[in-house]
Amino acid sequence: MHAFNDYAAAWNAGSEFAGIEDGDQLIGRLLEVDRPNRMRSLPLVLDSESFWVSGEYAVFKGATRQQTLAALRSAVYAHRTPRVWSKMHGDFIPVG
């Protein structure tokens, strides 16, 4: 338990809530990351939208990962800044 609490304190050290229930905040973050990790459709956000602030994201329902990426790379989204969920990073990353 001490190792977990030490890890949680180090993970949360730079946040505005550092030192306030660090373990609870880490568990909350892990639960938030689990939701998009388990989705069948690829979650995405556009421009300055922040999943971590609003909890909102979009999906192209029924589209495969490749279809979603192709759509976001198309001319329709050329003026936007799309980011898609990365299981490896546990966050939204820019579409390359």
N, C-alpha and C positions, 0 to 999 in steps of 0.2 A: 504494500500500500504506500509505503514511503517513496519507493521508486516512482510509482505513478504520480504521486503528488509533486515530486521534484520535477518530473517531466512536464506535467501540466503547468507548473509555475514558470518553467523555462519557455514553454510554448507560448504562454500568455503574457510574457514579460513586456512586450512592446505595445500592448493594447491599452486602451483607455480604462479598461477594467482590471488591469494587472493587480494581482493580490486579492481579488474578490472572487471567492469560490472558483479558483482556477480549474479544479477538477470537473466541476459542473459545466463550466464553459467549454472545456475540451470535449466532454461527452456530448454536449449539445452540438458542437461543430461536427463531430463524427456522425451523429444522426442526420445532420443536414447533408453531409457528403454522401451518405448512403442512399438517399432518395434518388438523386440523378444518376448515381452509379448503377442502379438497378433498372433504369428505364429502358424500354425497347427502342424508343425514338431518341434521337440525339438532341439533348437540350441546347438552346442557344439564347444569347442575349445580343442586343444591338446597341451600338453607340455607347453612351455612358451609363446605360442601365446597370445596376448592381444587384445581383442575386443575393449577396450577403447583406444588403440593406433592406431590400423589398421582399425577398423570397420569391420573386417572380422570374419566370423564364418562358420561352416559347418552344414549340416543336413543330415540325412538319409531320403531322399525324400520318402514320403508315409509311413514311419514307424511310429508306435505309440510310445508314450513315453516309454512304457514297452519294446518294441522291441529295441529301441535305447539304453536303459540302459543295456539290456541283451547283446547286441552286444559289448558295451564298457567294459563290465565285462568279456568278453570272452578272450580266450588265444591270439587272434589276437591283442588285445590292451594291453596285460599284461605288455609290456615294455614301454608303453606310460603313460602319466598322463592326462587323459581326465577330462574335466570339462563341466558341462551342465548348461543351463540357469535355474535359480530359480526365479519364479515370486515373491516369498516371500522376497528374498534378493535383487532382482533387480540387480543380478550379476551372474557370472558363478561360480558354486561351484563344488568341487571334487565329482566324482562318488564314492559312498560308497559301 
